[in-house]
Every structure is written in structure tokens, then in C-alpha cells.
Amino acid sequence: MLLRGVAQSGRRGLVARPVRVSARGLAAAAAGGQRILYRSTRGGQSDLTFSEAVLQGLGTDKGLLVPQAIPRFDAATLESWRGLPFHALAAEALTAASYGAQWRDEAVTPVTTLPGGMRLLELHHGPTFAFKDVALQFLGNLFELLLAKREAAGLSHTLTVAGATSGDTGSSAIHGLRGKRGVEAFASPRGGVVFMMYPEGRTSPTQELQMISVLDANIHNIALAGTFDDCQNIVKALPTSPRAVAALFNDHAFRDSVGLAAVNSINWARILAQTVYYVHAYHEATSPGAALEGTQVSYSVPTGNFGDILAGWYAKQMGLPVRKLIVATNENDILHRFFQAGDYSQLGDIQISSNFERFLFHAGGDDAPALKSLMDGLEDTKRLTPPPSLLAACREEMDSERVDDAEVLATIADVHTASAGEHTLDPHSAIAVAGARRYLQRAPEEAGVPMVALACAHWAKFASAVGRAIGPEEAAKLEMPEPLASLHGKPTRVAPLPNDVSAVRQHIHATLAQAHESSDQEAVGA
């Protein structure tokens, strides 16, 4: 329903105009509607269909794929969606399977209220206890649908998925894709496979176990000797990487030979799916008729790779009455430095935000040559220098706050105590709450605007940090939920690899070859 206009694809020469997005929903849209086309932020591709954009993942020119026009809904349409269950708000059919019994709360993304009145958008009720389940449960079903269409047309209908994760994307992707036709175990020579890279020793123990305890034949985890940025460099090459041509998605021969697809938030479908919970939260944080009265809501979003808050920005462009989007960062503060001082430079082990390119493209007036020049400069110098007009345009859309580690722990403790244990935040959710508090202290005139903080993970994924925050006595009262409580007793499988794209490419080739050989032998034996 909400997403239909953005997901539809096909007709050439589209111009921006309001679109009333309702009717049969995203499943019908993805299955062949004729509306929105996609292009690369760097100008090398245009007029891609929705299916092409999702299955391709990344532009052939290293750019990210964005809609050539953004549909809009009006206030009356927004109000007509109030009260719809989550899957109906998103669409029908396809999303009913994505947002069903695997969610621990029937609201999927419930909104609760913290002491003091701030709303908390709880995004951690999915299979892996992280917000990325919202998009990746959907993406697995979407891949299956699009591949079935390709099979019916006599085209290649399998995928080799490669992803990089700092923790949550990996397990969410694995649980979203396992068992999907075309992205499944090698039961036939035409099966698909998932390769997930994470920085060795740099995830929480729970995050790592959620990945490496999945022993499905098509799931292969790689512990890379490096940082998260190193993992991203191998998948798509960050702008600051000198290895742009060598990265998996930039090696077109490799990409085509294995049918490479993306599950990181460089994939447009990830962003698309996340727009829904911003609309859902708006309805929960306001009274009936609010949209018709022009009532606005602000959102504080813990931000690293920029995909989550970018979804909120797209929701705003479609017509959601958003007052302010707050980029809440921890001590990896490259985005905060950009918004406050125009400084977007890589310092030490600071994470580069992949999706920021999409935002810069739109804030700069959809000017692909100008964006390419900016990104080329970042690649050459590890510094992006925005012109004053671009920085001003970005600041019109978003603000930022930086929360250090001590304040994160203090916020977890404060909320836990003030709510008498009803709300126990993980560190990422605490960054959102602390960022919102900081913003309201700096802008007290905004106190009357409803504020929604995004709670992106369950506390149990970061039990050690939470224990330090609330103390051993309170921590002992917390009950570790299943299946997280049983992870430590499960067998595991992971391949440690050096920080080298050639080693990763060779590992993928060898794994695929071995799986195909086993499948051929089984076929002969049968």
C-alpha cells in the first residue's frame, strides 16, 4: 500500500508528481507495475526497473541506485492508513509472509512511551532481535518473487549474496534468506549461496554466534582480519578505498559469473522497506486527524551506515510530516562532524557511511556529475569537502548529536531505573534517546513536537554493556530470551580469512565449485 508507487517500475521519461499510493500493494508493484525507474547517483546508469535495481544492488559505476522520481501521498491518504496493521500498511501478500508469526509482537514495530513522554519505536521484535529484520525478512521474500519471475522468463534465476556486517546485518540477512528458492542450499546445481563477512573480534559475542551457529549448506560466514570498513571495501569499495576496481561488486566479470547480489543497505529494497515504520510510528505518536492538521513528528536515529535515517528522509519526501531527523552518533562521529562543521574525513578506524551518498545526491539537486566529483575527491584524499550550498541543504533536512560511551551507559541506567526495569535499552537505542535529549536541550522550543527515538536492538545482544550500565544486581533480574540463551551451546562454522579481496574471491569460487560438484554427484547417484 504505502510502498506501491516507489516499488513499481518500467515506464520511461517519468517526471516528479504526486502519486496516490494505495491499491494492491508492494507485491503487485514488484511483480511488474509500470511507474518508477532507477538511476545511479554517479550518472553511469538510468532507467533501471525496480527488479533490475534490486537484483543488481550497486551501480556499475560504483554509485548507489535511487528512484528517478519519488511518489507522494497527501495528508488525507496518510490519515486513511491510521490503524492498519503493519503488513497492511506496507502492502499485501508479500509482506504478510514477511511480518507474520516470526515476530514476537503482533504490532511488529510497537511504539511505547518512556518516562518523560518520549516515544520509543521498538524495532527489535524480529527473529534476530535487530531492526534489520524489518527489511531483510521482506528482502528474502522479494528476492524469491523476482527470481521466480526471471525463471518464468527463461532467465538466470539464482543469486550469490555477498554482504559485510558489523554485527546485526549478518544474522538478519541469514535468517531472511535461508530456505528461499533461488537463494537456497545446493540441492540442485542451480542453487544459491550467502557469504557474510564480519570483522574478526569486533562484534559482540551474541552477534557472532547468531551468524556462525547457522550451519545451512548455503550459509558461509567469513571472519575477516580487519575492520568493518575493510569488509565493506571488499564488497563494494568505499570512496576512501584505493581498491575500487578490485572490490567484488566492481569486478564485473566476477559479479556476472556468480550472479552477485547485495543485502547490505546499498540495496534499495532495504531502504524502501524501512520507510514503513516511520509512517507507523507517526500514527502511534499522534492523535486521529493529526496529518490533516499538519502535526509534525521528530525522529532520533542511531546512525552508522546512514540507511535507517535515510529511510526516514525518503518517507518525509513522500509526504510524512517530519519536523526534524536527528543523526545520533557514538564516538564514531564522522556524520556528526559533517553536520556540525562540514568535516567529512576518515580519521583512524572511523566508519564511512555507505548510504550517505544517496542523501548527498538528493540534497545537491540530483546532480550526478557534481556528486561523482565529490566522491572521486573523497576517494583520492579521504576527505569530502561539500560546497556551502550543499552543506546548507543537508542541514535543512537533518541535525546531529554525538553521544560518548560514558553517556551511553548512563542513559541505559537512567531509563532502566526511571521505568522500574520496564525499559532496558541496548547501547544503540541509548544513543537515540541520549541524542534526542541533547537536541531538545539545545532547541527547547521543539519540546512540544512529538519525539520518537528508534530502538534498534534488544538489550540481550549487548548483555555485557548493559550489565556494566545497570550493575550486576539489576542485570541478574533480566531474563535472556530464547533463542539467544541457547546460542553458546551450538556448533559453529566460520572461515577466517585475511583482509584481502583476492582471498575472499578465491574462497567464494572454491566454495561454489565444491557445492556444484557435490550437487552433480548427487544428481548422478539419483
C-alpha positions, -999 to 999 in steps of 0.1 A, spaced: 0 0 0 24 27 12 53 15 -9 35 7 -42 44 38 -61 81 36 -52 84 -1 -60 67 0 -93 89 1 -123 91 4 -161 78 35 -179 104 58 -194 106 95 -191 88 98 -157 86 133 -141 81 140 -105 45 144 -95 22 135 -66 11 98 -67 -17 84 -46 -1 52 -35 -26 26 -25 -44 -4 -41 -28 -38 -44 4 -30 -27 41 -38 -30 38 -74 -41 19 -63 -72 42 -34 -77 74 -55 -76 57 -81 -99 56 -57 -128 40 -23 -123 49 5 -147 59 35 -127 92 44 -111 126 39 -127 160 40 -111 194 55 -118 229 57 -103 239 86 -81 271 89 -103 253 91 -136 265 58 -152 231 41 -153 195 52 -156 161 38 -165 165 6 -145 134 -12 -135 126 -20 -98 136 -56 -104 169 -47 -120 177 -22 -93 170 -48 -65 189 -77 -81 218 -56 -93 222 -39 -59 250 -14 -68 255 8 -99 281 -4 -124 298 30 -120 302 24 -82 272 47 -75 241 38 -55 207 33 -71 180 58 -64 145 64 -78 143 89 -107 112 103 -91 97 100 -56 59 95 -54 40 115 -28 9 108 -7 -13 136 7 -25 142 43 -59 126 36 -42 94 23 -19 93 53 -48 96 77 -67 68 58 -39 44 68 -42 51 105 -50 19 124 -38 -5 97 -17 -35 109 19 -32 99 18 -57 69 -13 -40 55 3 -6 58 33 -18 39 14 -38 13 -4 -71 10 6 -108 1 44 -105 0 46 -86 33 21 -107 50 47 -135 48 74 -111 59 56 -98 90 39 -128 105 45 -154 132 82 -149 132 77 -116 151 74 -116 188 49 -87 189 18 -86 167 24 -49 161 58 -58 145 73 -25 154 53 -13 186 57 22 199 59 26 237 64 57 259 94 64 281 92 82 314 91 119 304 69 113 273 95 104 246 82 77 223 103 46 217 99 28 183 108 -8 192 124 -24 161 139 -55 178 110 -79 178 120 -99 148 139 -133 145 173 -119 153 163 -91 177 175 -63 155 159 -36 134 174 -50 102 149 -79 104 122 -54 92 139 -50 58 156 -84 55 126 -105 62 110 -86 33 141 -88 11 143 -126 12 107 -129 0 113 -102 -26 143 -120 -40 123 -152 -42 95 -134 -61 118 -116 -85 138 -148 -92 106 -167 -99 97 -141 -125 131 -145 -141 128 -183 -142 94 -180 -159 110 -158 -185 138 -183 -191 165 -161 -175 191 -168 -148 173 -173 -115 199 -178 -88 219 -155 -66 252 -154 -48 247 -130 -20 278 -112 -5 275 -89 24 295 -71 50 283 -67 86 294 -50 118 271 -74 137 234 -72 130 231 -73 92 248 -107 91 223 -126 112 193 -107 99 203 -115 63 210 -151 71 176 -156 87 159 -136 60 174 -156 31 177 -191 44 154 -215 26 144 -191 -2 141 -206 -36 169 -194 -58 189 -184 -27 189 -218 -11 210 -248 -2 228 -266 -31 202 -292 -35 205 -286 -72 233 -273 -95 213 -241 -97 211 -232 -60 222 -200 -44 245 -192 -15 252 -165 11 286 -152 20 287 -129 50 319 -111 62 323 -96 96 354 -81 113 370 -107 135 368 -98 172 348 -66 166 312 -79 170 295 -88 203 297 -125 212 260 -128 207 261 -112 173 289 -135 161 271 -167 175 239 -157 157 258 -159 124 283 -188 128 258 -212 145 238 -213 113 251 -244 96 228 -245 65 247 -257 34 243 -224 16 254 -201 45 291 -192 47 305 -168 73 339 -152 69 358 -137 98 379 -110 82 412 -99 98 403 -62 97 376 -36 104 340 -32 93 352 -7 67 376 -34 54 347 -57 50 327 -30 31 357 -23 9 359 -59 -2 322 -59 -10 317 -26 -28 348 -4 -22 342 26 0 351 60 -15 382 61 5 395 28 -7 423 26 -33 409 -9 -43 377 3 -60 383 -18 -92 391 -49 -72 360 -50 -49 336 -78 -56 308 -56 -70 332 -36 -91 347 -67 -107 320 -70 -134 333 -103 -147 332 -119 -112 299 -102 -104 282 -116 -135 298 -151 -134 284 -158 -99 252 -138 -100 263 -115 -72 236 -97 -52 236 -73 -22 218 -75 11 236 -45 27 217 -13 28 233 -4 -6 203 -24 -19 174 -1 -25 148 -26 -12 164 -24 23 157 14 24 123 10 9 111 -15 35 122 7 64 101 37 53 70 19 66 79 20 103 83 58 102 47 61 90 36 35 116 53 55 143 38 87 132 3 73 136 12 59 171 27 92 182 -2 114 171 -40 116 175 -65 109 148 -67 138 123 -31 149 131 -20 147 95 -49 169 83 -39 195 110 -3 194 98 11 179 131 48 170 127 69 144 145 107 143 150 128 112 150 162 105 167 180 77 149 212 59 160 232 62 128 263 44 114 258 34 77 230 60 72 205 36 58 180 38 87 177 76 88 178 78 50 146 57 50 130 84 73 142 111 48 125 93 19 93 89 40 94 127 45 98 133 8 68 111 1 47 132 24 52 122 60 51 153 82 86 152 97 98 181 118 134 170 123 156 140 117 184 137 142 215 118 133 226 104 167 262 90 166 286 75 191 323 82 192 325 71 155 313 106 147 321 113 110 285 122 103 282 145 134 314 163 123 299 167 88 266 183 100 283 205 127 315 215 109 313 204 73 341 179 80 336 145 64 371 129 67 382 95 77 402 95 109 417 62 121 390 35 124 361 58 117 333 41 97 324 56 63 287 57 58 277 40 25 242 54 22 253 90 28 260 92 -9 223 88 -17 214 117 6 242 139 -8 229 132 -43 194 144 -35 205 173 -13 226 185 -42 197 186 -66 201 151 -81 233 164 -98 252 132 -108 283 149 -122 287 170 -91 282 140 -68 307 120 -88 333 147 -84 327 148 -47 330 110 -43 361 110 -65 377 136 -43 368 115 -12 385 85 -29 416 105 -37 420 124 -4 399 106 22 381 139 27 348 151 13 346 189 10 310 200 5 303 234 -11 285 257 12 252 254 -7 253 216 -3 261 217 34 233 242 40 208 220 21 219 190 43 214 210 75 179 220 64 170 183 64 188 169 94 206 178 126 231 157 146 242 149 181 273 129 194 270 106 224 301 93 241 304 59 256 300 71 292 268 89 283 255 57 266 259 37 298 244 65 319 214 66 296 208 29 298 210 31 336 187 62 338 160 47 316 161 13 333 158 30 368 132 55 358 110 29 342 114 4 371 130 -21 347 102 -19 321 126 -4 295 161 -18 292 179 -2 263 208 -16 243 237 8 235 223 18 201 189 26 214 205 46 242 223 67 216 190 76 201 174 85 234 205 105 245 207 122 211 171 133 214 176 146 249 207 166 238 188 180 208 159 191 230 183 208 255 198 227 226 164 235 210 139 239 239 114 254 215 110 219 200 97 204 233 61 204 221 69 183 190 64 146 195 98 129 196 103 93 185 136 75 194 144 44 174 152 13 195 172 -7 170 183 -38 190 173 -59 220 194 -54 252 203 -91 252 225 -87 221 248 -65 243 243 -81 277 278 -72 288 275 -35 282 240 -34 297 253 -52 328 280 -26 332 254 1 329 228 -11 354 250 -31 377 252 -68 385 222 -69 408 198 -54 383 214 -74 354 207 -106 373 170 -98 372 170 -97 334 160 -129 316 179 -138 284 153 -146 258 154 -177 235 169 -185 211 197 -162 223 200 -180 256 209 -213 239 235 -199 214 266 -207 234 259 -245 232 255 -247 195 281 -260 170 296 -233 147 313 -229 113 333 -199 101 362 -193 77 389 -169 90 404 -150 60 430 -122 56 420 -87 47 425 -93 10 398 -92 -17 417 -119 -38 415 -143 -9 378 -137 -5 371 -140 -42 391 -173 -43 372 -186 -13 338 -178 -30 349 -195 -62 362 -226 -44 330 -229 -22 307 -226 -52 328 -251 -72 327 -276 -44 290 -272 -39 282 -276 -76 304 -307 -77 286 -323 -48 253 -314 -64 263 -330 -97 274 -362 -79 241 -364 -61 222 -360 -94 242 -388 -110 236 -411 -79 199 -404 -81 
